[in-house]
Amino acid sequence: MIIDPDRFLETPAGRLWTPELNRQAWAAAFDTLDAALAAATPPVQVIVVCGVQGAGKSTWAHAAARDHPNAIVFDAALPGRRHRKPIIDAARRHGARVSAVWIDTPLATALGRNAARSADRIVPEAALRAVAERFEPPSPDEGFDAVRIVRP
């Protein structure tokens, strides 16, 4: 199972983003995570896939979900510890193991991939650069059982 907050922004006309819709999307993603954890049969593994937009997170997440069909894969930029904490906390509440996978892609590559996206999926370049500048690499001291760095 893959949980991607952006999927909750999808409409028949494409992806729609406003601050309010974004808040609702994140709330829906966290509700989905909690429900999936509650329904899962132990042992449960949560894989948090993070990195800048255009890094290749979703591609990696889909491969991980295929290779680990019982895992819950959370796919989002999650640039800081504070962004990852609610996922770690939810996993721990349900007794799940939680690992991080940081897709550490060069900024130029991510910018190029982002520019090649369909118009409704393009992240403003300034926003992508801001995420890259403030990105805090995941660490075991956040509560992860393991941290993996993938450099495509």
Backbone hydrogen bonds, N-H to C=O, Kabsch-Sander energy under -0.5 kcal/mol:
donor,donor_aa,acceptor,acceptor_aa,energy
3,I,73,V,-3.4
4,D,2,I,-0.6
7,R,4,D,-2.0
8,F,4,D,-0.5
8,F,5,P,-1.4
9,L,6,D,-1.9
10,E,7,R,-1.1
11,T,14,G,-1.4
14,G,11,T,-2.0
16,L,9,L,-2.4
22,N,18,T,-2.7
23,R,19,P,-2.2
24,Q,20,E,-2.3
25,A,21,L,-2.5
26,W,22,N,-2.4
27,A,23,R,-2.2
28,A,24,Q,-2.5
29,A,25,A,-2.4
30,F,26,W,-2.5
31,D,27,A,-2.4
32,T,28,A,-2.5
33,L,29,A,-2.4
34,D,30,F,-2.5
35,A,31,D,-2.4
36,A,32,T,-2.6
37,L,33,L,-2.6
38,A,34,D,-2.3
39,A,35,A,-1.8
40,A,36,A,-1.2
46,V,97,R,-2.9
47,I,72,I,-2.8
48,V,46,V,-0.6
48,V,99,S,-3.3
49,V,47,I,-0.7
49,V,74,F,-3.0
50,C,48,V,-0.6
50,C,101,V,-2.6
51,G,77,A,-1.5
55,A,52,V,-1.7
60,W,56,G,-2.2
61,A,57,K,-3.3
62,H,58,S,-2.4
63,A,59,T,-1.7
64,A,60,W,-2.5
65,A,61,A,-2.6
66,R,62,H,-1.9
67,D,63,A,-2.5
68,H,64,A,-2.4
71,A,68,H,-2.1
72,I,45,Q,-2.7
73,V,1,M,-3.3
73,V,71,A,-0.6
74,F,47,I,-2.9
74,F,72,I,-0.6
75,D,3,I,-2.9
75,D,73,V,-0.6
76,A,49,V,-2.0
76,A,74,F,-0.6
83,H,80,G,-0.9
84,R,80,G,-1.5
85,K,81,R,-2.1
87,I,84,R,-0.8
88,I,84,R,-2.1
89,D,85,K,-3.1
90,A,86,P,-2.0
91,A,87,I,-2.4
92,R,88,I,-2.6
93,R,89,D,-2.4
94,H,90,A,-1.3
95,G,92,R,-1.7
96,A,91,A,-2.9
97,R,44,V,-2.6
99,S,46,V,-2.7
100,A,146,A,-2.4
101,V,48,V,-3.1
102,W,148,R,-2.8
103,I,50,C,-2.9
103,I,101,V,-0.7
104,D,102,W,-1.2
104,D,150,V,-2.4
105,T,103,I,-1.3
110,A,106,P,-2.2
111,L,107,L,-2.9
112,G,108,A,-2.0
113,R,109,T,-2.5
114,N,110,A,-2.6
115,A,111,L,-2.3
116,A,112,G,-1.1
117,R,114,N,-1.4
121,R,118,S,-2.3
122,I,118,S,-0.7
122,I,119,A,-0.7
127,A,124,P,-0.5
128,L,124,P,-2.3
129,R,125,E,-2.8
130,A,126,A,-2.1
131,V,127,A,-2.2
132,A,128,L,-2.3
133,E,129,R,-2.3
134,R,130,A,-1.9
135,F,131,V,-0.9
136,E,79,P,-3.6
142,E,139,S,-2.0
143,G,140,P,-2.0
144,F,139,S,-0.7
145,D,98,V,-3.4
146,A,98,V,-0.7
148,R,100,A,-2.5
150,V,102,W,-2.9
150,V,148,R,-0.5
151,R,149,I,-0.5
